[in-house]
Amino acid sequence: MTTAGRRVLIGRIVGLYGVQGWLKIESFAEPRMRIFDYQPWLLGAAPGTEREVSGVKGRPQGKGMVAQLPGVDDRDQAAALIGTDIHVAREQLPPPAKGEYYWVDLEGLDVVTADNVELGRVSHLFATGANDVVVVRDGTRERLIPFVQGSYVRSVDLSAGRMVVDWDPEF
């Protein structure tokens, strides 16, 4: 399974800062300031409709972060961007450590049990306080499987597009 052309949601524009076009942003990068290392940003919701922006500058501000986008020089221009998602191309991110995965790389994988019973495909993942959860859909059912490697997730083979889980197909 290839990562080419995939986009990763890495942040969101959440407000205004000052009158010279600065924006408050929420970063999903870890550490959060790393969002400025991954450029160009793709601003917008759908592939092909987003606006590509390079040369974004930013800094911590109080408990949050602020950014200045090239060409956005006043409060009105900035206000039009509030609520905009910030994506980057998957290829811009560093390779994950052994045994770690970017969620975007897991989406679309076929999921089978250790006994080779097909459960469906990974729709998406979400975080809980205890662990991440894989949402597997097969068209008629949706299963929520804890993403706990070794216990529930036996193996992930990105090149084969397959995840093997220890899960009761009836559950």
C-alpha positions as CSV (number, residue, x, y, z in Angstrom):
1,M,0.0,0.0,0.0
2,T,1.5,3.3,-1.0
3,T,1.4,6.6,0.8
4,A,1.8,8.7,-2.4
5,G,-0.9,11.3,-2.7
6,R,-2.1,10.8,0.8
7,R,-2.7,13.8,3.0
8,V,-2.3,14.1,6.8
9,L,-4.4,16.4,8.9
10,I,-1.8,18.2,11.0
11,G,-3.6,21.2,12.4
12,R,-6.5,23.7,12.1
13,I,-6.8,27.5,12.0
14,V,-8.9,28.4,15.0
15,G,-8.9,32.1,15.5
16,L,-7.4,35.6,14.9
17,Y,-4.4,37.2,16.6
18,G,-3.9,40.9,16.3
19,V,-4.7,43.1,13.3
20,Q,-1.9,42.2,10.9
21,G,-3.2,38.8,9.6
22,W,-1.8,36.5,12.3
23,L,-3.8,33.4,13.0
24,K,-4.2,31.2,16.1
25,I,-3.7,27.6,15.1
26,E,-4.1,24.2,16.8
27,S,-1.3,21.8,16.0
28,F,-1.7,18.0,16.0
29,A,2.1,17.5,15.5
30,E,4.2,16.2,18.3
31,P,5.9,18.4,19.5
32,R,3.4,21.0,18.4
33,M,5.9,23.5,17.0
34,R,7.0,20.8,14.4
35,I,4.0,21.8,12.3
36,F,6.1,24.6,10.9
37,D,8.7,22.1,9.7
38,Y,6.2,20.4,7.4
39,Q,5.6,22.7,4.5
40,P,4.0,23.4,2.2
41,W,0.7,23.4,4.0
42,L,-2.4,22.3,2.1
43,L,-5.3,24.5,3.4
44,G,-8.8,23.2,2.8
45,A,-10.9,20.1,3.1
46,A,-10.8,18.2,-0.2
47,P,-7.9,17.1,-2.3
48,G,-7.7,19.2,-5.4
49,T,-9.6,22.2,-3.9
50,E,-7.0,23.1,-1.3
51,R,-4.6,26.1,-1.4
52,E,-0.9,25.3,-1.1
53,V,1.1,27.7,1.2
54,S,4.8,27.7,1.8
55,G,6.9,30.0,4.0
56,V,4.5,30.0,7.0
57,K,6.1,31.5,10.1
58,G,4.9,30.9,13.7
59,R,5.6,30.9,17.3
60,P,4.2,29.9,20.7
61,Q,1.8,32.5,22.1
62,G,0.5,31.9,25.7
63,K,-0.9,28.4,25.8
64,G,-1.4,28.3,22.1
65,M,0.4,29.0,18.8
66,V,0.1,31.7,16.2
67,A,1.1,31.7,12.5
68,Q,1.6,34.2,9.8
69,L,0.8,33.0,6.2
70,P,2.4,34.8,3.3
71,G,0.0,37.1,1.5
72,V,-2.4,37.2,4.5
73,D,-1.7,40.7,5.8
74,D,-4.9,41.9,7.5
75,R,-7.5,40.8,9.9
76,D,-10.2,40.4,7.2
77,Q,-8.1,38.0,5.1
78,A,-7.2,36.1,8.2
79,A,-10.9,35.8,9.4
80,A,-11.8,34.1,6.1
81,L,-9.5,31.2,7.0
82,I,-10.9,30.4,10.5
83,G,-11.9,26.8,10.7
84,T,-9.7,25.7,7.8
85,D,-7.9,22.4,8.1
86,I,-4.1,22.2,7.7
87,H,-2.9,19.1,5.8
88,V,0.5,18.1,4.6
89,A,1.5,15.4,2.1
90,R,2.2,12.1,3.9
91,E,5.7,12.0,2.2
92,Q,6.7,15.1,4.2
93,L,6.5,13.2,7.5
94,P,9.5,11.3,8.8
95,P,9.3,7.5,8.8
96,P,7.7,6.1,11.9
97,A,9.7,4.1,14.4
98,K,9.6,0.3,14.2
99,G,6.2,-0.9,15.4
100,E,4.7,2.5,15.1
101,Y,2.3,3.7,12.4
102,Y,0.7,6.9,11.1
103,W,-3.1,6.5,11.2
104,V,-3.4,7.5,7.6
105,D,-1.2,4.5,6.7
106,L,-3.6,2.1,8.4
107,E,-6.7,3.5,6.8
108,G,-7.9,1.2,4.0
109,L,-6.1,-1.9,5.2
110,D,-8.0,-5.2,4.9
111,V,-8.6,-6.7,8.4
112,V,-8.7,-10.4,9.0
113,T,-8.7,-12.6,12.1
114,A,-5.8,-14.9,13.0
115,D,-8.1,-17.7,11.5
116,N,-8.2,-15.7,8.2
117,V,-11.9,-14.6,8.6
118,E,-12.4,-11.3,6.8
119,L,-13.8,-8.5,9.0
120,G,-13.6,-5.6,6.6
121,R,-11.4,-2.5,6.1
122,V,-10.0,0.1,8.4
123,S,-12.3,3.1,8.0
124,H,-10.5,5.3,10.5
125,L,-9.0,5.4,14.0
126,F,-9.7,7.4,17.1
127,A,-8.0,7.9,20.4
128,T,-9.4,7.0,23.9
129,G,-7.8,7.6,27.2
130,A,-6.5,4.0,27.3
131,N,-5.6,3.2,23.7
132,D,-6.3,4.0,20.1
133,V,-9.3,2.2,18.5
134,V,-9.5,0.9,14.9
135,V,-12.9,1.2,13.2
136,V,-13.4,-1.7,10.8
137,R,-16.3,-1.6,8.4
138,D,-17.5,-4.3,6.0
139,G,-20.5,-2.6,4.5
140,T,-23.0,-4.0,6.9
141,R,-21.2,-4.0,10.2
142,E,-18.9,-1.7,12.1
143,R,-16.4,-3.2,14.6
144,L,-14.3,-1.2,17.2
145,I,-11.1,-3.0,17.8
146,P,-8.5,-1.7,20.3
147,F,-5.2,-1.0,18.6
148,V,-3.1,-2.9,21.1
149,Q,-0.3,-4.6,19.4
150,G,0.4,-8.1,20.7
151,S,-3.0,-8.4,22.3
152,Y,-5.6,-7.6,19.7
153,V,-3.5,-6.5,16.7
154,R,-1.2,-9.4,15.8
155,S,0.4,-8.0,12.7
156,V,0.3,-5.0,10.3
157,D,1.7,-5.5,6.8
158,L,1.5,-2.1,5.0
159,S,3.0,-3.5,1.7
160,A,0.3,-6.2,1.6
161,G,-2.4,-3.9,2.8
162,R,-3.4,-6.2,5.6
163,M,-3.9,-6.2,9.4
164,V,-4.3,-9.4,11.3
165,V,-6.3,-9.2,14.6
166,D,-7.2,-11.5,17.4
167,W,-10.9,-10.8,17.4
168,D,-14.1,-12.8,17.6
169,P,-15.9,-12.3,14.2
170,E,-19.2,-12.4,15.9
171,F,-18.4,-9.5,18.2
